[in-house]
């Protein structure tokens, strides 16, 4: 199962919306870089059980971002603030904030 490291960012933003078990498994897989087999052994479940739980959590994280867009908005604000810091027009940042 190839790792989509963008999910680590989604986990940072929406992890608290997952079940405690889903969040733990995601943190072990994405943040601690453990394999499915290592997680299964540590948690006393099957490798397939870990994979299924991760897939469901990934779907939920993507659903949260699709509906709420917090990661996208945060990135837009970061870029806007950086532009202002580098001499850009602060009114563009205000317009961006108003668009949310």
N, C-alpha and C positions, 0 to 999 in steps of 0.2 A: 504494500500500500504506500504509494509515494506521498511524501509530506508536502502539504501546501502551507508554507510558512506564513502566508497571509492570515491563516486561521489563528495563529498565535496572537496577532493584533486584535482579531475579533474576540478572542478569549479574554484579552485584557479589558476590553470594553464591556462585553456582555456576559462574561463568565459567571457573574453572580446570579444570572437568570437561569442558569442550568441547575440540574440537581447536584447535590454535593458529590455524588459518585461520578457523574459525567464530568464535572469540573476537575475532580481529582485525576481521572483517567486522561483527560485532555492535557492537564498540566504535566503529567508524567511523560506523555507522548511528545508534546510540542516543546515544552519548556525544559524538561529534564533529558529529553532525547533518548528515552528508553524505547526498546523495541516492543512490539506486541507480545512477544514471548516473555520478555522480562516483566512486563506489567502483569501478564496473566499469572506468572509464577508468584510474584509479590502479592497480588490481590486474591489469589486462590480461585481464579476463574479460568475459563478456557481462552485460548487465543482468539477463537471466533467470537466469543462473548465480548472481549475487549474491542475487536474490530467493529462489531455491530453497534456497541455503545458509542464508539468514536464517530461512526458514520451518522448516527442519529444526532449526536451533539453538533457535528459539523453542519448538518442540515438546519438545525435550530439556530446556530450562530449566523448562518447566511440569511435565514429568514428574518432574524432580528435586524440585521443590517439592511436588507432589502426594504423593510418596513419603517425603520427608524432613521437609518442613514447617519448614525452618530460618528462612525469612523470617517466617513466621507466628509462630513461637516467639520470635524476636528482637523482633518488634513487641509481643507480649504482655509480654515482660520489660521492655521500655522503658516501656510504659504502667504496669506494676506498680511499677517503680522511681520513676517520676514521681509516682505516687500516694503512695508512702512519703515521698518528698521533701516533698510537700505536706501531711504530717501523717497519712497513711493508716496502716493497720495493717500492720506488717511481716510478721505471720504470714500474711497473704493472699499476700504475695510468696513466702514460703517454701512455701506450699501450691502455688502456681503452679509453682515450680521442681520440687517433688516430683512434680507431674503429668507432667513431661517424662520 
